[in-house]
């Protein structure tokens, strides 16, 4: 066994408690001082399979990191939006209002108002946000331009 990777891998496998059947056979054949031609062929196939298994493990770990990074980015965006929405209530001095009253007002707002009203409301809100150095919520909103 002159290959450094296989020597390191065999050392790793020896430290594991639970091995697969092919890993056990790999260790048995690798530890054998004299091997037949058939055993050499089997050993080469097992080494190839072990390398493939390690590459697959690395690919799964890489895919998991990508997925977790996406989930984290989505959660971070959602959290920032929630914080900004709470800040809007605070800025508008609405924190002393009843929650039912606020919700009712928001529901009525979503159902009423002409396009001109909405444009005016948006302009007023964007102006206040700009004064406070915040990005317009419309830039975060999935309903942009509605």
trRosetta pair geometry for C-beta under 8 A, 3 or more apart (Angstrom, degrees):
i j d omega theta_ij theta_ji phi_ij phi_ji
1 6 5.6 -125 -160 101 108 121
1 7 5.7 136 137 -74 118 86
1 10 7.3 -6 -173 -8 163 151
1 30 6.2 41 -67 -157 140 98
3 6 4.3 63 85 14 112 107
3 7 6.7 176 91 -12 58 85
3 47 8.0 92 57 -165 152 141
4 7 5.7 -58 -149 37 33 112
4 8 6.3 29 156 -16 68 107
5 8 5.9 -60 -151 39 29 107
5 9 6.1 27 154 -19 66 110
5 51 7.5 49 135 -101 137 103
6 9 5.5 -54 -142 40 33 113
6 10 6.1 37 157 -23 66 104
6 30 7.5 -164 162 -122 112 134
6 47 5.7 -21 -109 -136 125 118
6 50 7.9 94 -120 83 81 138
7 10 5.9 -51 -146 34 28 111
7 11 6.6 30 153 -19 61 105
8 11 5.7 -54 -152 35 33 113
8 12 6.5 36 149 -20 65 104
9 12 5.4 -52 -151 35 35 115
9 13 6.3 34 152 -20 67 105
9 50 6.2 112 163 147 149 133
9 54 7.3 -89 -113 -60 126 146
10 13 5.6 -52 -144 36 33 111
10 14 6.4 38 154 -24 64 103
10 26 7.6 -141 -103 134 87 104
10 27 6.6 136 -146 -108 89 75
10 30 5.5 -139 -113 131 137 161
11 14 5.8 -52 -151 30 30 114
11 15 7.0 25 152 -17 60 105
12 15 6.0 -66 -161 34 32 107
12 16 7.0 35 147 -27 67 102
13 16 5.6 -49 -154 21 40 115
13 19 6.3 64 -169 -112 95 123
13 23 5.4 -161 -146 -174 128 112
13 26 7.1 -50 166 88 175 120
13 27 5.9 -150 117 -70 130 113
14 27 6.7 135 -79 -127 77 130
16 19 5.6 115 99 -70 119 83
16 23 7.7 -21 69 148 141 150
19 23 4.1 -129 -173 92 104 122
19 24 5.0 133 108 -57 127 79
19 27 7.3 -29 -166 -6 167 133
20 23 4.7 95 52 6 76 104
20 24 7.2 -138 93 -6 40 85
21 24 5.8 -54 -151 34 32 111
21 25 6.4 28 154 -14 66 107
22 25 5.6 -52 -145 40 35 111
22 26 6.2 45 151 -27 65 103
22 46 5.7 -176 -179 -134 95 96
22 49 5.9 -62 162 104 150 144
22 50 7.5 -164 127 -65 112 84
23 26 5.4 -48 -146 32 33 118
23 27 6.6 33 154 -17 63 101
23 50 7.0 106 -99 -101 78 111
24 27 5.9 -56 -154 35 31 109
24 28 6.4 31 150 -19 65 106
25 28 5.5 -52 -146 36 35 114
25 29 6.2 27 158 -13 68 108
25 42 7.4 -82 153 155 121 120
25 46 6.1 -142 99 -105 101 149
26 29 6.1 -61 -146 42 26 104
26 30 6.0 23 158 -18 65 113
26 43 7.1 111 -135 -137 63 66
26 46 4.2 -171 -90 150 93 134
26 47 7.0 133 -138 -67 116 57
26 50 6.1 68 -108 -51 164 136
27 30 5.8 -57 -138 40 28 110
27 31 6.1 21 164 -15 65 112
28 31 6.2 -65 -148 39 23 104
28 32 6.7 34 152 -37 60 104
29 32 5.6 -45 -152 14 34 119
29 35 6.5 56 -166 -111 84 134
29 39 5.6 -176 -137 -177 108 97
29 42 6.2 -149 -102 99 159 105
29 43 4.3 -158 137 -87 136 100
29 46 6.8 128 45 35 142 150
30 43 6.6 136 -69 -142 65 117
32 35 5.3 98 101 -74 122 89
32 39 6.8 -57 77 164 153 148
35 39 3.9 -130 -169 95 101 124
35 40 5.1 132 114 -58 124 75
35 43 6.6 -13 -164 -18 166 140
36 39 4.7 97 49 7 74 102
36 40 7.1 -130 97 -6 40 86
37 40 5.6 -50 -149 33 33 115
37 41 6.6 35 151 -20 63 103
38 41 5.7 -53 -152 33 32 113
38 42 6.5 31 150 -16 64 105
39 42 5.6 -52 -146 39 35 112
39 43 6.1 40 152 -23 66 105
40 43 5.6 -52 -145 36 30 114
40 44 6.4 33 154 -20 63 104
41 44 5.8 -52 -149 33 29 111
41 45 6.6 27 152 -16 62 106
42 45 5.7 -57 -150 38 33 110
42 46 6.2 31 153 -18 67 108
43 46 5.7 -55 -145 38 30 111
43 47 6.3 33 154 -21 65 105
44 47 5.8 -52 -147 34 30 112
44 48 6.4 32 152 -20 62 106
45 48 5.6 -53 -150 36 32 114
45 49 6.4 32 151 -19 65 106
46 49 5.5 -52 -146 37 33 112
46 50 6.3 35 153 -21 66 105
47 50 5.7 -53 -147 35 31 112
47 51 6.5 33 153 -19 64 103
48 51 5.9 -53 -151 34 30 111
48 52 6.5 29 151 -17 63 107
49 52 5.6 -55 -148 38 33 112
49 53 6.3 36 152 -23 66 105
50 53 5.5 -49 -146 34 32 114
50 54 6.5 33 153 -19 63 103
51 54 5.8 -54 -150 35 31 110
51 55 6.5 31 152 -17 65 105
52 55 5.7 -53 -148 37 33 111
52 56 6.3 35 152 -20 65 106
53 56 5.6 -53 -148 36 31 113
53 57 6.4 36 151 -23 64 104
54 57 5.5 -49 -149 32 34 115
54 58 6.6 33 152 -17 64 103
55 58 5.7 -54 -151 37 33 110
55 59 6.4 34 151 -20 66 106
56 59 5.6 -53 -147 36 33 113
56 60 6.4 35 153 -20 66 103
57 60 5.8 -52 -149 35 30 111
57 61 6.4 30 152 -18 63 106
58 61 5.7 -54 -148 37 33 112
58 62 6.3 35 152 -21 65 106
59 62 5.6 -53 -147 36 32 113
59 63 6.3 33 154 -18 65 105
60 63 5.7 -54 -147 37 31 111
60 64 6.3 34 153 -21 64 106
61 64 5.6 -53 -148 35 31 114
61 65 6.5 35 152 -21 64 102
62 65 5.7 -51 -151 32 32 112
62 66 6.6 32 151 -19 64 103
63 66 5.7 -53 -151 34 34 112
63 67 6.4 31 153 -16 67 106
64 67 5.8 -55 -145 40 32 109
64 68 6.0 29 157 -17 66 110
65 68 5.8 -57 -143 41 28 109
65 69 6.2 31 156 -23 64 107
66 69 5.8 -56 -149 34 28 112
66 70 6.6 29 153 -18 63 105
67 70 5.7 -54 -152 34 32 112
67 71 6.4 30 152 -17 66 106
68 71 5.6 -52 -146 38 34 112
68 72 6.2 36 154 -21 66 106
69 72 5.7 -53 -146 36 30 113
69 73 6.4 32 154 -20 64 105
70 73 5.8 -55 -149 35 30 111
70 74 6.4 29 154 -17 64 106
71 74 5.8 -55 -149 37 31 111
71 75 6.2 30 154 -18 66 108
72 75 5.7 -55 -144 38 30 110
72 76 6.1 32 155 -22 65 107
73 76 5.7 -53 -145 35 29 112
73 77 6.4 30 155 -18 63 105
74 77 5.8 -56 -150 37 30 110
74 78 6.3 28 154 -17 65 108
75 78 5.7 -55 -146 39 31 112
75 79 6.1 32 154 -20 65 108
76 79 5.7 -54 -145 37 29 112
76 80 6.4 31 155 -20 63 105
77 80 5.8 -54 -148 35 30 111
77 81 6.5 31 154 -19 63 105
77 140 7.1 176 -172 -154 93 102
78 81 5.8 -54 -151 35 31 112
78 82 6.4 31 152 -19 64 106
79 82 5.7 -54 -148 36 32 111
79 83 6.4 32 154 -19 66 105
80 83 5.7 -53 -148 36 32 111
80 84 6.3 31 154 -18 65 107
80 140 7.2 -136 105 -131 107 146
81 84 5.7 -57 -148 38 30 111
81 85 6.3 33 153 -21 65 104
81 137 7.4 95 -140 -143 83 93
81 140 5.2 178 -95 147 100 137
81 141 7.8 124 -133 -83 126 57
82 85 5.7 -51 -147 34 32 112
82 86 6.5 30 154 -16 64 105
83 86 5.8 -56 -151 38 31 110
83 87 6.3 34 150 -21 65 107
84 87 5.4 -52 -146 36 34 114
84 88 6.5 43 151 -27 64 99
84 134 6.7 144 -130 -172 112 138
84 137 6.0 167 131 -94 135 99
84 140 7.1 118 45 35 157 161
85 88 5.6 -46 -153 25 33 116
85 89 7.1 35 150 -17 61 98
85 137 7.5 87 -77 -121 71 139
86 89 5.8 -50 -157 31 37 111
86 90 6.6 36 146 -16 65 107
87 90 5.4 -56 -151 39 38 114
87 91 6.0 39 152 -22 71 105
87 134 7.8 169 104 -88 147 162
88 91 5.7 -51 -141 36 31 111
88 92 6.2 20 160 -10 64 110
88 125 7.9 7 -135 -145 119 111
88 137 7.4 -10 -63 -49 140 142
89 92 6.1 -64 -145 44 26 103
89 94 4.8 -93 -164 69 73 112
89 95 6.0 103 137 -71 99 70
89 102 7.3 20 -127 -145 119 147
90 93 7.7 25 174 -76 34 33
90 94 7.7 -88 -63 45 17 75
90 95 5.7 29 -104 -48 61 120
91 128 6.8 127 155 158 140 132
91 132 7.3 -71 -112 -53 141 160
93 96 7.6 -10 167 15 71 102
94 97 4.9 -34 -173 10 75 125
94 102 6.2 102 165 -104 126 118
97 101 5.2 -116 173 81 104 123
97 102 5.2 117 108 -55 126 99
98 101 4.1 87 67 3 95 109
98 102 7.0 -167 90 -8 49 83
99 102 5.6 -53 -148 37 35 111
99 103 6.2 32 156 -17 67 107
100 103 5.8 -55 -144 39 30 109
100 104 6.1 32 156 -20 64 108
101 104 5.8 -55 -147 37 27 112
101 105 6.4 28 154 -19 63 106
102 105 5.8 -56 -149 36 30 111
102 106 6.4 27 154 -17 65 107
103 106 5.7 -55 -147 38 32 110
103 107 6.3 33 154 -20 66 105
104 107 5.7 -53 -146 35 30 111
104 108 6.4 28 155 -16 64 106
105 108 5.8 -56 -148 38 30 109
105 109 6.2 37 150 -25 64 106
106 109 5.3 -50 -147 33 33 118
106 110 6.5 33 155 -21 65 102
107 110 5.9 -52 -151 32 32 109
107 111 6.7 15 155 -7 63 111
108 111 6.0 -68 -150 45 33 103
108 112 5.7 -5 165 8 72 119
109 112 6.6 -75 -129 51 21 87
109 113 6.6 20 -162 -18 58 132
112 117 8.0 -29 132 88 78 158
113 117 3.9 -129 -160 91 89 134
113 118 5.3 108 138 -54 123 82
113 121 7.2 -20 -155 -10 148 139
114 117 4.9 103 50 3 67 101
114 118 7.2 -134 97 -2 37 88
115 118 5.7 -55 -149 38 33 111
115 119 6.3 36 152 -21 66 106
116 119 5.7 -53 -148 36 31 113
116 120 6.3 32 152 -19 65 106
117 120 5.7 -58 -151 37 30 111
117 121 6.2 30 153 -18 66 107
118 121 5.6 -52 -144 37 32 112
118 122 6.2 34 155 -21 64 106
119 122 5.7 -54 -147 36 28 112
119 123 6.4 31 153 -21 63 106
120 123 5.8 -54 -149 34 30 111
120 124 6.5 29 154 -17 64 105
121 124 5.9 -56 -150 37 31 110
121 125 6.2 26 155 -15 65 110
122 125 5.8 -59 -147 41 30 109
122 126 6.0 30 157 -19 67 108
122 138 6.7 42 -149 -52 115 138
123 126 5.9 -53 -141 38 28 109
123 127 6.3 32 156 -23 62 106
124 127 5.8 -55 -152 32 28 113
124 128 6.7 24 154 -14 63 105
125 128 5.9 -57 -151 38 33 107
125 129 6.2 30 154 -17 67 108
125 136 7.4 96 117 -140 96 90
125 137 7.4 -49 150 23 132 108
126 129 5.6 -56 -144 40 32 112
126 130 6.1 36 155 -24 66 105
126 136 4.8 -8 -115 -104 90 120
126 138 7.4 -28 -82 11 107 121
127 130 5.8 -54 -149 33 28 112
127 131 6.6 31 152 -21 62 103
128 131 5.6 -52 -152 32 34 114
128 132 6.5 15 155 -4 66 109
129 132 5.9 -67 -148 48 32 101
129 134 4.5 -88 -165 74 88 98
129 135 7.1 -35 159 101 127 14
129 136 5.4 134 85 -94 155 55
129 137 7.3 -150 -89 -16 155 76
130 133 7.5 35 -174 -78 33 29
130 134 7.8 -99 -66 53 23 60
130 136 7.8 -4 -54 -62 81 87
135 139 5.0 -79 160 59 112 139
135 140 6.9 110 104 -35 116 100
136 139 5.0 102 71 -6 83 99
136 140 7.9 -167 103 4 53 82
137 140 5.5 -62 -157 43 50 106
137 141 5.7 58 145 -40 78 106
138 141 5.4 -47 -134 25 34 119
138 144 5.3 99 178 -125 79 83
138 145 7.6 103 -169 -42 114 48
139 144 7.3 56 -99 -105 23 127
141 144 5.2 144 82 -63 91 69
143 146 4.7 -51 167 16 94 132
